[in-house]
């Protein structure tokens, strides 16, 4: 249910959504670089 809400929310084009996608991309990159060093 939460995933459907998120998908329907991402379909709406707004500046906040583009910023949110940017934050998600940055977060994924940070996790990819930090997690291997954490272990």
PDB file of N, CA, C and O in Angstrom:
ATOM      1  N   UNK A   1       0.841  -1.201   0.000  1.00  0.00           N
ATOM      2  CA  UNK A   1       0.000   0.000   0.000  1.00  0.00           C
ATOM      3  C   UNK A   1       0.876   1.252   0.000  1.00  0.00           C
ATOM      4  O   UNK A   1       0.600   2.216  -0.714  1.00  0.00           O
ATOM      5  N   UNK A   2       1.923   1.223   0.801  1.00  0.00           N
ATOM      6  CA  UNK A   2       2.821   2.378   0.838  1.00  0.00           C
ATOM      7  C   UNK A   2       3.523   2.543  -0.504  1.00  0.00           C
ATOM      8  O   UNK A   2       3.734   3.661  -0.975  1.00  0.00           O
ATOM      9  N   UNK A   3       3.885   1.400  -1.118  1.00  0.00           N
ATOM     10  CA  UNK A   3       4.573   1.470  -2.410  1.00  0.00           C
ATOM     11  C   UNK A   3       3.655   2.069  -3.466  1.00  0.00           C
ATOM     12  O   UNK A   3       4.092   2.878  -4.284  1.00  0.00           O
ATOM     13  N   UNK A   4       2.382   1.675  -3.454  1.00  0.00           N
ATOM     14  CA  UNK A   4       1.434   2.227  -4.422  1.00  0.00           C
ATOM     15  C   UNK A   4       1.271   3.727  -4.206  1.00  0.00           C
ATOM     16  O   UNK A   4       1.198   4.491  -5.168  1.00  0.00           O
ATOM     17  N   UNK A   5       1.215   4.146  -2.957  1.00  0.00           N
ATOM     18  CA  UNK A   5       1.112   5.577  -2.665  1.00  0.00           C
ATOM     19  C   UNK A   5       2.337   6.319  -3.194  1.00  0.00           C
ATOM     20  O   UNK A   5       2.220   7.398  -3.775  1.00  0.00           O
ATOM     21  N   UNK A   6       3.502   5.731  -2.986  1.00  0.00           N
ATOM     22  CA  UNK A   6       4.724   6.390  -3.448  1.00  0.00           C
ATOM     23  C   UNK A   6       4.759   6.473  -4.962  1.00  0.00           C
ATOM     24  O   UNK A   6       5.140   7.500  -5.522  1.00  0.00           O
ATOM     25  N   UNK A   7       4.357   5.383  -5.633  1.00  0.00           N
ATOM     26  CA  UNK A   7       4.368   5.384  -7.097  1.00  0.00           C
ATOM     27  C   UNK A   7       3.391   6.407  -7.646  1.00  0.00           C
ATOM     28  O   UNK A   7       3.722   7.149  -8.570  1.00  0.00           O
ATOM     29  N   UNK A   8       2.196   6.453  -7.089  1.00  0.00           N
ATOM     30  CA  UNK A   8       1.207   7.426  -7.564  1.00  0.00           C
ATOM     31  C   UNK A   8       1.688   8.844  -7.278  1.00  0.00           C
ATOM     32  O   UNK A   8       1.402   9.768  -8.041  1.00  0.00           O
ATOM     33  N   UNK A   9       2.421   9.015  -6.178  1.00  0.00           N
ATOM     34  CA  UNK A   9       2.946  10.340  -5.847  1.00  0.00           C
ATOM     35  C   UNK A   9       4.061  10.736  -6.809  1.00  0.00           C
ATOM     36  O   UNK A   9       4.164  11.897  -7.205  1.00  0.00           O
ATOM     37  N   UNK A  10       4.904   9.758  -7.188  1.00  0.00           N
ATOM     38  CA  UNK A  10       6.012  10.064  -8.091  1.00  0.00           C
ATOM     39  C   UNK A  10       5.520  10.345  -9.503  1.00  0.00           C
ATOM     40  O   UNK A  10       6.222  10.988 -10.284  1.00  0.00           O
ATOM     41  N   UNK A  11       4.318   9.871  -9.844  1.00  0.00           N
ATOM     42  CA  UNK A  11       3.793  10.124 -11.196  1.00  0.00           C
ATOM     43  C   UNK A  11       3.446  11.594 -11.382  1.00  0.00           C
ATOM     44  O   UNK A  11       3.489  12.110 -12.499  1.00  0.00           O
ATOM     45  N   UNK A  12       3.106  12.264 -10.296  1.00  0.00           N
ATOM     46  CA  UNK A  12       2.760  13.681 -10.412  1.00  0.00           C
ATOM     47  C   UNK A  12       4.039  14.482 -10.604  1.00  0.00           C
ATOM     48  O   UNK A  12       4.985  14.352  -9.827  1.00  0.00           O
ATOM     49  N   UNK A  13       4.063  15.306 -11.637  1.00  0.00           N
ATOM     50  CA  UNK A  13       5.259  16.099 -11.926  1.00  0.00           C
ATOM     51  C   UNK A  13       5.240  17.378 -11.109  1.00  0.00           C
ATOM     52  O   UNK A  13       4.374  18.235 -11.288  1.00  0.00           O
ATOM     53  N   UNK A  14       6.198  17.493 -10.218  1.00  0.00           N
ATOM     54  CA  UNK A  14       6.318  18.703  -9.416  1.00  0.00           C
ATOM     55  C   UNK A  14       7.785  18.876  -9.033  1.00  0.00           C
ATOM     56  O   UNK A  14       8.534  17.898  -9.030  1.00  0.00           O
ATOM     57  N   UNK A  15       8.206  20.081  -8.713  1.00  0.00           N
ATOM     58  CA  UNK A  15       9.613  20.303  -8.336  1.00  0.00           C
ATOM     59  C   UNK A  15      10.038  19.431  -7.160  1.00  0.00           C
ATOM     60  O   UNK A  15      11.181  18.977  -7.095  1.00  0.00           O
ATOM     61  N   UNK A  16       9.112  19.199  -6.229  1.00  0.00           N
ATOM     62  CA  UNK A  16       9.456  18.382  -5.061  1.00  0.00           C
ATOM     63  C   UNK A  16       9.816  16.965  -5.467  1.00  0.00           C
ATOM     64  O   UNK A  16      10.715  16.357  -4.887  1.00  0.00           O
ATOM     65  N   UNK A  17       9.107  16.433  -6.472  1.00  0.00           N
ATOM     66  CA  UNK A  17       9.375  15.057  -6.911  1.00  0.00           C
ATOM     67  C   UNK A  17      10.762  14.967  -7.529  1.00  0.00           C
ATOM     68  O   UNK A  17      11.492  14.008  -7.279  1.00  0.00           O
ATOM     69  N   UNK A  18      11.131  15.958  -8.333  1.00  0.00           N
ATOM     70  CA  UNK A  18      12.459  15.926  -8.951  1.00  0.00           C
ATOM     71  C   UNK A  18      13.540  16.021  -7.875  1.00  0.00           C
ATOM     72  O   UNK A  18      14.564  15.342  -7.961  1.00  0.00           O
ATOM     73  N   UNK A  19      13.315  16.862  -6.864  1.00  0.00           N
ATOM     74  CA  UNK A  19      14.269  16.947  -5.764  1.00  0.00           C
ATOM     75  C   UNK A  19      14.320  15.628  -5.006  1.00  0.00           C
ATOM     76  O   UNK A  19      15.391  15.189  -4.587  1.00  0.00           O
ATOM     77  N   UNK A  20      13.164  14.998  -4.829  1.00  0.00           N
ATOM     78  CA  UNK A  20      13.112  13.734  -4.109  1.00  0.00           C
ATOM     79  C   UNK A  20      13.897  12.665  -4.854  1.00  0.00           C
ATOM     80  O   UNK A  20      14.627  11.887  -4.240  1.00  0.00           O
ATOM     81  N   UNK A  21      13.751  12.623  -6.173  1.00  0.00           N
ATOM     82  CA  UNK A  21      14.506  11.643  -6.963  1.00  0.00           C
ATOM     83  C   UNK A  21      16.000  11.904  -6.847  1.00  0.00           C
ATOM     84  O   UNK A  21      16.798  10.969  -6.789  1.00  0.00           O
ATOM     85  N   UNK A  22      16.376  13.181  -6.813  1.00  0.00           N
ATOM     86  CA  UNK A  22      17.789  13.523  -6.666  1.00  0.00           C
ATOM     87  C   UNK A  22      18.310  13.061  -5.309  1.00  0.00           C
ATOM     88  O   UNK A  22      19.402  12.501  -5.215  1.00  0.00           O
ATOM     89  N   UNK A  23      17.521  13.299  -4.258  1.00  0.00           N
ATOM     90  CA  UNK A  23      17.935  12.866  -2.928  1.00  0.00           C
ATOM     91  C   UNK A  23      18.060  11.348  -2.860  1.00  0.00           C
ATOM     92  O   UNK A  23      18.983  10.829  -2.233  1.00  0.00           O
ATOM     93  N   UNK A  24      17.130  10.628  -3.508  1.00  0.00           N
ATOM     94  CA  UNK A  24      17.191   9.165  -3.502  1.00  0.00           C
ATOM     95  C   UNK A  24      18.455   8.691  -4.208  1.00  0.00           C
ATOM     96  O   UNK A  24      19.114   7.764  -3.738  1.00  0.00           O
ATOM     97  N   UNK A  25      18.800   9.318  -5.334  1.00  0.00           N
ATOM     98  CA  UNK A  25      20.002   8.930  -6.068  1.00  0.00           C
ATOM     99  C   UNK A  25      21.249   9.184  -5.222  1.00  0.00           C
ATOM    100  O   UNK A  25      22.139   8.336  -5.154  1.00  0.00           O
ATOM    101  N   UNK A  26      21.311  10.349  -4.581  1.00  0.00           N
ATOM    102  CA  UNK A  26      22.460  10.671  -3.731  1.00  0.00           C
ATOM    103  C   UNK A  26      22.543   9.699  -2.561  1.00  0.00           C
ATOM    104  O   UNK A  26      23.627   9.240  -2.199  1.00  0.00           O
ATOM    105  N   UNK A  27      21.385   9.388  -1.971  1.00  0.00           N
ATOM    106  CA  UNK A  27      21.357   8.463  -0.835  1.00  0.00           C
ATOM    107  C   UNK A  27      21.876   7.091  -1.242  1.00  0.00           C
ATOM    108  O   UNK A  27      22.632   6.464  -0.500  1.00  0.00           O
ATOM    109  N   UNK A  28      21.468   6.618  -2.436  1.00  0.00           N
ATOM    110  CA  UNK A  28      21.928   5.313  -2.906  1.00  0.00           C
ATOM    111  C   UNK A  28      23.439   5.315  -3.102  1.00  0.00           C
ATOM    112  O   UNK A  28      24.116   4.350  -2.749  1.00  0.00           O
ATOM    113  N   UNK A  29      23.969   6.406  -3.668  1.00  0.00           N
ATOM    114  CA  UNK A  29      25.415   6.482  -3.886  1.00  0.00           C
ATOM    115  C   UNK A  29      26.151   6.490  -2.554  1.00  0.00           C
ATOM    116  O   UNK A  29      27.165   5.809  -2.398  1.00  0.00           O
ATOM    117  N   UNK A  30      25.645   7.257  -1.594  1.00  0.00           N
ATOM    118  CA  UNK A  30      26.295   7.325  -0.280  1.00  0.00           C
ATOM    119  C   UNK A  30      26.291   5.957   0.383  1.00  0.00           C
ATOM    120  O   UNK A  30      27.295   5.534   0.954  1.00  0.00           O
ATOM    121  N   UNK A  31      25.156   5.264   0.306  1.00  0.00           N
ATOM    122  CA  UNK A  31      25.066   3.933   0.914  1.00  0.00           C
ATOM    123  C   UNK A  31      26.031   2.978   0.222  1.00  0.00           C
ATOM    124  O   UNK A  31      26.686   2.172   0.883  1.00  0.00           O
ATOM    125  N   UNK A  32      26.125   3.061  -1.098  1.00  0.00           N
ATOM    126  CA  UNK A  32      27.016   2.164  -1.835  1.00  0.00           C
ATOM    127  C   UNK A  32      28.466   2.376  -1.428  1.00  0.00           C
ATOM    128  O   UNK A  32      29.242   1.421  -1.390  1.00  0.00           O
ATOM    129  N   UNK A  33      28.847   3.624  -1.119  1.00  0.00           N
ATOM    130  CA  UNK A  33      30.237   3.888  -0.773  1.00  0.00           C
ATOM    131  C   UNK A  33      30.524   3.666   0.706  1.00  0.00           C
ATOM    132  O   UNK A  33      31.647   3.315   1.067  1.00  0.00           O
ATOM    133  N   UNK A  34      29.524   3.866   1.572  1.00  0.00           N
ATOM    134  CA  UNK A  34      29.783   3.787   3.013  1.00  0.00           C
ATOM    135  C   UNK A  34      29.638   2.361   3.535  1.00  0.00           C
ATOM    136  O   UNK A  34      30.421   1.928   4.380  1.00  0.00           O
ATOM    137  N   UNK A  35      28.638   1.628   3.036  1.00  0.00           N
ATOM    138  CA  UNK A  35      28.370   0.289   3.575  1.00  0.00           C
ATOM    139  C   UNK A  35      29.570  -0.644   3.438  1.00  0.00           C
ATOM    140  O   UNK A  35      29.882  -1.336   4.407  1.00  0.00           O
ATOM    141  N   UNK A  36      30.272  -0.713   2.290  1.00  0.00           N
ATOM    142  CA  UNK A  36      31.440  -1.614   2.218  1.00  0.00           C
ATOM    143  C   UNK A  36      32.519  -1.256   3.235  1.00  0.00           C
ATOM    144  O   UNK A  36      33.184  -2.146   3.764  1.00  0.00           O
ATOM    145  N   UNK A  37      32.700   0.038   3.518  1.00  0.00           N
ATOM    146  CA  UNK A  37      33.728   0.435   4.481  1.00  0.00           C
ATOM    147  C   UNK A  37      33.271   0.201   5.912  1.00  0.00           C
ATOM    148  O   UNK A  37      34.100   0.055   6.810  1.00  0.00           O
ATOM    149  N   UNK A  38      31.969   0.165   6.134  1.00  0.00           N
ATOM    150  CA  UNK A  38      31.460  -0.068   7.482  1.00  0.00           C
ATOM    151  C   UNK A  38      31.800  -1.489   7.928  1.00  0.00           C
ATOM    152  O   UNK A  38      32.023  -1.745   9.111  1.00  0.00           O
ATOM    153  N   UNK A  39      31.837  -2.407   6.962  1.00  0.00           N
ATOM    154  CA  UNK A  39      32.205  -3.778   7.303  1.00  0.00           C
ATOM    155  C   UNK A  39      33.694  -3.976   7.080  1.00  0.00           C
ATOM    156  O   UNK A  39      34.213  -5.068   7.309  1.00  0.00           O
TER     157      UNK A  39
END
